[in-house]
Amino acid sequence: MLKPLLLSLALVASIGSAQAATKAYTIDQKHTQVYASYVHFGFSNIAIRFNSVEGEFLLDAEKPANSSLNLKVPMSSLDTGVEVFDQHLTGEGFFDVVKFPHATFKSTKVSEAGKGKLKLVGDLTINGITKPTTFDVTINAIGPHPMSKKPTAGFDAVATIKRTDFGVGKYAPNVSDEVVLRITMEASEAKQ
């Protein structure tokens, strides 16, 4: 009777300590960027930037595999640098931002993939279609920020998706179906 009780208490204590090690971080909007790049008819490699990123980030600095990420990207923040092209991409033929105002990513698993590397697996939703997606993550730095002195974390993440999987297949395959997504993110421990 005593042994099962002690085992249960040990399990509860280990769960509590794992949760205590995971802390909320605030995403730094000025130092977080999301890019998508693709090949245009074989002639050029185009990059699109999304100027706004929202989300929740929980980090276990000692064991990053215990961390999680939930991002929301307002699709109206799409920026090619050419206003007419932005309107074309945010319209009904592509991202239809009136009907689908956000793209989202919610992690389901984080695993270590070598020194300073992680695999971030989750559900990516674009145009109302959700697909499992894996990002290869590089941990840039985790530690006190030199300016703010707050605990801070920085990461780069890359994934390749097929836009036809998300109902954005116009002109494929001439305009490449494969799109490379890149996220660079900086976040600081949230105030308690």
C-alpha positions as CSV (number, residue, x, y, z in Angstrom):
1,M,0.0,0.0,0.0
2,L,2.8,2.4,0.9
3,K,4.8,1.7,-2.2
4,P,2.0,2.6,-4.7
5,L,1.3,5.8,-2.7
6,L,5.0,6.8,-2.8
7,L,5.2,6.0,-6.6
8,S,2.1,8.2,-7.2
9,L,3.6,11.1,-5.1
10,A,6.9,10.8,-7.0
11,L,5.0,10.9,-10.4
12,V,3.0,14.0,-9.3
13,A,6.2,15.7,-8.1
14,S,8.0,15.0,-11.4
15,I,5.1,16.4,-13.4
16,G,5.1,19.5,-11.2
17,S,8.8,20.0,-11.6
18,A,8.6,19.6,-15.4
19,Q,5.8,22.2,-15.5
20,A,7.7,24.5,-13.2
21,A,10.7,24.4,-15.6
22,T,8.6,25.5,-18.6
23,K,8.1,29.3,-18.6
24,A,6.1,31.6,-20.8
25,Y,8.1,33.8,-23.1
26,T,6.9,36.9,-25.0
27,I,7.6,37.0,-28.7
28,D,9.6,40.1,-29.7
29,Q,7.7,41.6,-32.6
30,K,10.7,43.7,-33.7
31,H,13.0,40.7,-33.9
32,T,10.7,38.0,-35.2
33,Q,10.1,37.4,-38.9
34,V,8.3,34.9,-41.1
35,Y,9.3,34.4,-44.8
36,A,8.0,32.3,-47.6
37,S,10.1,31.7,-50.7
38,Y,9.4,30.0,-54.0
39,V,10.7,29.8,-57.6
40,H,8.8,31.9,-60.2
41,F,8.7,30.1,-63.6
42,G,12.3,29.1,-63.1
43,F,13.5,32.6,-63.5
44,S,13.7,34.1,-60.0
45,N,13.6,33.1,-56.3
46,I,10.9,35.3,-54.7
47,A,10.7,35.9,-51.0
48,I,7.5,37.1,-49.2
49,R,7.7,38.6,-45.7
50,F,4.8,38.6,-43.2
51,N,5.2,41.7,-41.1
52,S,3.2,40.6,-38.1
53,V,3.5,37.5,-35.9
54,E,1.5,36.8,-32.8
55,G,1.6,33.8,-30.5
56,E,2.4,31.9,-27.3
57,F,5.8,30.4,-26.6
58,L,6.6,28.1,-23.6
59,L,10.2,27.4,-23.1
60,D,12.1,24.9,-20.9
61,A,15.6,26.4,-21.2
62,E,17.2,23.2,-19.7
63,K,15.2,20.8,-21.8
64,P,14.0,22.6,-25.0
65,A,12.1,19.4,-26.0
66,N,9.6,20.2,-23.3
67,S,8.8,23.5,-25.0
68,S,5.8,24.5,-27.2
69,L,4.9,27.1,-29.8
70,N,1.6,28.5,-31.0
71,L,1.9,31.1,-33.8
72,K,-0.7,33.2,-35.6
73,V,0.3,35.2,-38.7
74,P,-2.2,37.8,-40.0
75,M,-2.2,37.1,-43.7
76,S,-2.9,40.8,-44.5
77,S,0.6,41.5,-43.3
78,L,2.0,39.8,-46.4
79,D,4.6,42.0,-48.0
80,T,6.4,41.5,-51.3
81,G,7.5,45.1,-51.6
82,V,5.1,45.6,-54.6
83,E,1.6,46.7,-53.5
84,V,-0.2,45.5,-56.6
85,F,1.3,42.0,-56.1
86,D,0.4,42.0,-52.4
87,Q,-3.2,42.7,-53.4
88,H,-3.0,39.8,-56.0
89,L,-1.7,37.3,-53.4
90,T,-4.1,38.3,-50.6
91,G,-7.1,38.1,-53.0
92,E,-9.5,35.2,-53.7
93,G,-7.2,33.4,-56.2
94,F,-4.5,32.8,-53.5
95,F,-4.8,33.5,-49.8
96,D,-8.3,35.1,-49.7
97,V,-7.5,37.0,-46.5
98,V,-11.2,38.1,-46.1
99,K,-12.2,34.5,-45.7
100,F,-9.0,33.2,-44.1
101,P,-7.4,36.1,-42.2
102,H,-4.8,34.1,-40.3
103,A,-2.3,31.2,-40.9
104,T,-1.5,29.3,-37.7
105,F,1.0,26.8,-36.4
106,K,0.5,24.8,-33.2
107,S,3.3,22.5,-32.1
108,T,2.4,19.0,-31.1
109,K,6.0,17.7,-30.4
110,V,9.5,19.0,-30.0
111,S,12.4,16.6,-30.1
112,E,16.2,17.1,-29.9
113,A,18.0,16.6,-33.2
114,G,21.6,17.0,-32.3
115,K,23.6,19.7,-30.6
116,G,21.7,23.0,-30.8
117,K,19.1,21.4,-33.1
118,L,15.4,20.5,-32.7
119,K,12.6,19.0,-34.7
120,L,9.4,21.0,-34.2
121,V,6.3,19.1,-35.3
122,G,2.9,20.6,-35.4
123,D,-0.3,21.5,-37.3
124,L,0.0,24.2,-39.9
125,T,-3.2,25.8,-41.1
126,I,-3.4,28.0,-44.2
127,N,-6.6,28.8,-46.1
128,G,-8.6,26.8,-43.5
129,I,-6.6,23.6,-44.4
130,T,-4.5,21.9,-41.7
131,K,-1.6,19.7,-42.4
132,P,1.2,18.2,-40.2
133,T,4.4,20.1,-40.7
134,T,7.9,19.7,-39.4
135,F,10.4,22.6,-38.9
136,D,14.1,22.0,-38.5
137,V,15.1,24.4,-35.7
138,T,18.5,25.8,-34.8
139,I,18.8,27.2,-31.3
140,N,20.7,30.5,-31.8
141,A,21.0,31.4,-28.2
142,I,19.3,31.0,-24.8
143,G,20.5,33.2,-21.9
144,P,20.4,36.7,-20.6
145,H,19.9,39.4,-23.3
146,P,22.8,41.8,-23.3
147,M,20.6,44.9,-23.3
148,S,17.5,43.9,-21.3
149,K,19.2,41.4,-19.0
150,K,16.1,39.3,-19.3
151,P,16.2,35.5,-20.0
152,T,15.9,35.4,-23.8
153,A,15.8,32.8,-26.5
154,G,16.5,33.0,-30.2
155,F,15.7,30.3,-32.9
156,D,15.7,29.9,-36.6
157,A,13.2,27.4,-38.1
158,V,12.8,26.1,-41.7
159,A,10.2,23.9,-43.3
160,T,9.3,23.0,-46.9
161,I,5.6,22.7,-47.7
162,K,3.5,22.2,-50.9
163,R,1.2,25.1,-51.5
164,T,-1.3,22.8,-53.4
165,D,-1.8,20.9,-50.1
166,F,-3.3,24.2,-48.7
167,G,-5.5,25.1,-51.7
168,V,-3.1,27.7,-53.0
169,G,-2.0,26.0,-56.2
170,K,-2.6,28.6,-58.9
171,Y,0.0,28.3,-61.7
172,A,1.6,25.2,-60.1
173,P,3.9,23.6,-61.1
174,N,5.3,26.4,-63.3
175,V,5.4,28.6,-60.2
176,S,6.9,26.1,-57.8
177,D,4.6,24.0,-55.7
178,E,7.3,23.8,-53.0
179,V,7.5,26.8,-50.7
180,V,10.2,27.2,-48.1
181,L,9.0,28.7,-44.8
182,R,11.5,30.4,-42.6
183,I,11.0,31.8,-39.1
184,T,13.5,33.7,-37.1
185,M,12.3,34.4,-33.6
186,E,13.5,36.1,-30.5
187,A,11.5,36.0,-27.2
188,S,12.0,37.0,-23.6
189,E,10.7,35.6,-20.4
190,A,7.3,37.0,-19.7
191,K,6.7,39.1,-16.6
192,Q,5.1,37.1,-13.8
